[in-house]
Amino acid sequence: MVMFSLIGLTWALSSNAFLVMGDMPYTPIDEMNLAPTGALGKKIKTTEHAFLIHVGDMKSGSEPCKNELLEKNKQLLTSLTTQPFIYTPGDNEWADCDRKNLIPRYDELERLVYLKTLMFDDKYLEKANTLVDFQQQPSMHENARWRLADVEFITLHIAGTHNGRREVLKSDKQLAYQQADTRDANNLNWLAQANPTAKGYVIAFQADIYTHQTVQPACSKTQPEQCDGFKVYRDALAEFANTVKKPVLVIHGDTGPYCQQPLSENLTRLNVPGDFMFSDIAKVSLVQQDTDVTWQINSLKSGKPLKRICR
């Protein structure tokens, strides 16, 4: 029997806990909280955790994507923990960098190249490689996988604006669509390579693929516009959970509510705190009962368990 409930659990091993955040720093309050003497900075230092995941959007969408800002926020985030820091790109760092209200505006594909070079450097990999069975996807290095307590962790590059398919304002549209198709293929292939012996799976990416549903058909090579860039992922994750028949926790950011939502018998999503509304970090503790694994989610700031259900 698969144990699935995320709340009301009896015990958890703190050494099997990890921290996850996204959509920050957006504001001076976020920066104050994340500073070494801030509420979150101090909590991170005193909380046992195996690693820290940032699911993208490490700057506000209203700020231009200048090198100096991206470098400053990278320094802030990577200094939060002495444990491995894992990052997956958000749309604010590249896909939204061509917005008309930004000065200066950037070619989003150029920003993506810069972002990958900035974030996935040798120092990043030196720590990441200390994780059990850490691997990067050869064809798309921002995608990774590793293990903790018989649970497999997988990151996928799924960014907002329908994974870079909407509002392509300064890049060559056909090239942007081609890169989106390639990203889709790489992501689905990486998911398909999940280890079948794992007792559970945690899959992290930036976009809220559930709130941003449309009635349009899935995007594809033959239909790059007027399509839903996230449908292929909703379908793939539902099928994955149905196939493995083990607990699957999908973690994302992108939208405001800090909440969780059961999507099927063994598939749940966690919308991490951030996005102006919640200057906080989620602590997720792996819980094992007999041969089953599930999770307990608590606010890092208050320690309170997450009870809010996403709508």
C-alpha positions in Angstrom: 0.0 0.0 0.0 1.3 3.5 -0.9 1.5 5.9 2.0 0.5 9.3 0.6 -0.8 11.8 3.2 1.5 14.8 3.6 0.2 16.0 7.0 -0.6 14.3 10.3 2.5 12.1 10.1 4.0 10.6 13.2 7.7 10.9 12.8 10.4 12.1 10.4 14.2 11.8 10.2 15.6 15.4 10.3 18.7 14.2 8.4 16.4 13.3 5.6 15.0 16.8 5.3 15.6 19.3 2.5 14.7 23.0 2.0 12.9 24.4 -1.1 12.1 27.9 -2.1 11.3 30.0 -5.2 10.2 33.3 -6.5 12.6 35.2 -4.4 14.3 37.5 -3.7 11.7 39.9 -5.1 11.7 42.6 -2.5 13.9 44.3 0.1 12.0 42.3 2.7 13.1 39.1 1.0 16.7 40.3 1.0 16.5 41.2 4.7 15.0 37.8 5.5 17.6 36.0 3.5 20.6 37.9 4.9 22.8 36.0 7.4 21.2 37.9 10.3 17.7 37.7 8.8 14.8 35.5 9.9 15.3 33.0 7.1 19.1 33.2 7.0 19.4 32.4 10.6 16.8 29.5 10.4 18.7 27.9 7.5 21.9 27.9 9.5 20.3 26.2 12.4 18.1 23.7 10.5 19.5 20.3 9.5 19.0 19.8 5.8 20.6 17.7 3.1 20.3 20.4 0.4 18.5 23.5 -0.7 16.5 23.7 -3.9 15.5 27.0 -5.6 12.8 26.4 -8.3 13.6 29.6 -10.2 12.5 33.2 -10.5 15.4 34.5 -8.4 14.4 38.1 -9.3 11.2 40.0 -9.8 9.7 40.2 -13.3 9.6 44.0 -12.9 13.4 44.2 -12.7 15.6 44.2 -15.9 17.8 41.1 -16.3 21.1 42.9 -15.9 24.2 40.8 -15.3 24.9 42.7 -12.1 21.5 41.8 -10.6 21.6 38.2 -11.6 25.1 37.9 -10.1 24.2 39.6 -6.9 21.1 37.4 -6.4 23.1 34.3 -7.2 25.7 35.2 -4.5 22.9 35.8 -2.0 21.2 32.5 -2.7 24.3 30.3 -2.9 25.6 31.7 0.4 22.5 30.6 2.3 23.7 27.1 2.9 26.9 25.1 3.2 25.0 22.1 1.8 24.5 21.6 -2.0 22.4 24.4 -3.6 20.3 23.1 -6.6 18.7 25.5 -9.0 16.3 25.2 -12.0 15.7 28.2 -14.2 12.6 30.4 -14.0 11.1 32.6 -16.7 11.9 35.9 -14.8 15.6 35.2 -15.4 15.4 34.7 -19.2 12.0 34.2 -20.9 10.6 37.5 -19.5 13.7 39.6 -20.1 12.2 41.1 -23.3 9.2 42.7 -21.6 8.2 46.1 -23.0 8.2 47.7 -19.6 11.9 46.8 -18.9 14.8 49.0 -19.5 17.0 47.6 -20.8 15.3 44.8 -22.6 17.2 41.6 -23.7 17.0 38.9 -26.2 15.6 36.0 -24.1 17.6 33.3 -25.7 20.8 35.3 -25.1 19.8 35.6 -21.4 19.3 31.8 -21.2 22.8 31.2 -22.4 24.2 33.7 -19.9 22.1 32.3 -17.1 23.3 28.7 -17.6 26.9 29.8 -17.6 26.4 31.9 -14.5 24.5 29.3 -12.4 26.0 26.0 -13.3 29.6 26.7 -12.8 32.4 24.6 -11.3 31.7 25.7 -7.8 28.0 24.7 -8.2 29.0 21.3 -9.5 31.6 20.7 -6.8 28.9 20.7 -4.1 26.2 19.1 -6.2 28.4 16.1 -6.9 28.5 15.3 -3.2 24.8 14.3 -3.5 24.2 10.5 -3.8 24.2 9.5 -7.5 24.1 13.1 -8.7 23.9 13.3 -12.5 23.3 16.1 -15.0 21.4 15.4 -18.2 24.1 15.4 -21.0 21.9 17.2 -23.5 20.6 19.8 -21.0 22.8 20.4 -18.1 20.3 22.3 -15.9 18.3 19.1 -15.5 19.6 16.9 -12.7 18.8 13.8 -10.6 20.1 12.5 -7.3 18.9 10.4 -4.4 18.1 10.9 -0.7 16.8 8.1 1.5 15.7 5.9 -1.4 13.7 8.8 -3.0 14.8 10.1 -6.4 14.9 13.8 -7.0 14.6 15.1 -10.6 14.7 18.7 -11.8 13.2 19.7 -15.1 13.6 23.0 -17.0 9.9 24.0 -17.3 9.7 27.8 -17.1 6.7 30.1 -17.1 5.3 31.8 -20.2 4.5 28.3 -21.4 8.1 27.3 -21.3 9.3 30.1 -23.4 6.6 29.9 -26.1 4.6 33.1 -25.2 5.6 36.7 -25.7 8.7 36.2 -27.7 9.4 39.9 -28.3 13.1 40.3 -29.2 14.3 36.8 -30.2 13.7 35.0 -33.5 10.4 33.3 -32.9 11.1 30.2 -35.0 14.4 29.7 -33.1 12.6 30.2 -29.8 9.9 27.6 -30.8 12.6 25.1 -31.9 14.4 25.5 -28.5 11.1 25.0 -26.7 10.5 21.8 -28.7 14.0 20.6 -27.7 13.4 21.5 -24.1 10.2 19.5 -24.1 11.9 16.4 -25.6 14.8 16.6 -23.2 12.5 17.0 -20.2 10.3 14.1 -21.1 13.3 11.9 -21.8 14.8 12.8 -18.5 11.6 12.0 -16.7 11.4 8.6 -18.5 14.9 7.7 -17.1 13.6 7.7 -13.5 15.1 4.9 -11.4 12.3 2.2 -11.1 13.8 1.0 -7.8 13.2 4.3 -5.9 10.5 4.3 -3.2 9.3 7.7 -4.2 10.0 10.7 -6.4 10.3 14.4 -6.0 10.2 16.4 -9.3 11.0 20.1 -9.2 10.6 22.9 -11.8 9.5 26.5 -11.9 6.2 26.8 -13.8 2.8 26.4 -12.2 1.6 24.0 -15.0 -1.7 23.4 -13.1 -3.0 26.9 -12.5 -2.1 28.0 -16.0 -4.2 25.4 -17.8 -6.0 26.3 -21.0 -8.5 24.6 -23.3 -6.0 24.9 -26.2 -4.2 21.8 -27.6 -0.7 20.9 -26.5 2.1 22.8 -28.1 4.1 20.9 -30.7 6.3 21.3 -33.7 3.2 21.5 -35.9 1.4 23.8 -33.5 3.8 26.2 -31.9 1.3 29.0 -31.3 -2.2 29.2 -29.7 -1.4 26.2 -27.7 -0.9 25.1 -24.1 2.8 24.7 -23.4 2.2 22.8 -20.2 -0.3 20.2 -21.2 2.4 17.8 -22.3 3.8 17.9 -18.8 0.5 17.6 -16.9 -0.2 14.5 -19.0 3.3 13.1 -18.6 3.4 13.5 -14.8 -0.1 12.0 -14.4 1.0 9.0 -16.5 4.3 8.7 -14.7 2.6 8.6 -11.3 0.1 6.0 -12.6 2.9 3.9 -13.9 5.3 3.9 -10.9 2.4 3.5 -8.4 4.7 5.2 -5.7 4.4 8.6 -4.1 5.3 11.4 -6.4 5.7 15.0 -5.1 5.8 17.7 -7.8 7.3 21.0 -6.5 6.9 24.3 -8.4 6.7 28.0 -7.8 5.5 30.7 -10.2 2.2 31.7 -8.5 1.4 33.2 -5.2 -0.3 30.7 -2.9 1.9 28.5 -0.6 -0.2 25.4 -0.7 -0.4 21.7 -1.6 -2.9 19.7 -3.6 -3.5 16.0 -4.1 -3.9 15.4 -7.9 -4.4 11.7 -7.8 -4.0 8.7 -5.4 -0.2 9.0 -5.4 0.5 12.4 -7.0 0.7 15.7 -5.1 1.9 19.2 -6.0 3.6 21.7 -3.6 3.5 25.4 -4.6 6.5 26.7 -2.7 6.4 30.0 -0.7 7.5 33.2 -2.4 6.1 35.4 -5.1 5.6 38.5 -2.9 3.0 36.8 -0.7 5.1 34.5 1.5 8.7 35.4 2.4 9.4 31.9 3.6 11.0 28.6 2.8 9.5 25.1 2.9 11.1 22.4 4.9 10.2 18.9 3.5 11.0 15.9 5.7 11.0 12.4 4.2 9.0 10.0 6.4 9.3 6.3 6.2 6.8 3.9 7.6 7.6 0.2 7.0 8.5 0.2 3.3 6.6 3.3 2.3 7.9 6.8 2.0 6.0 10.1 2.2 6.6 13.7 3.2 5.9 16.2 5.9 5.9 19.9 4.8 6.5 22.7 7.3 7.2 26.4 7.2 10.9 27.1 7.9 10.0 30.4 9.5 7.2 29.3 11.9 7.7 25.5 12.0 4.0 25.1 11.3 2.8 22.3 9.1 1.4 23.2 5.7 -2.4 22.7 5.7 -3.6 25.1 2.9 -4.9 23.3 -0.2 -4.3 24.8 -3.6 -7.5 25.6 -5.5 
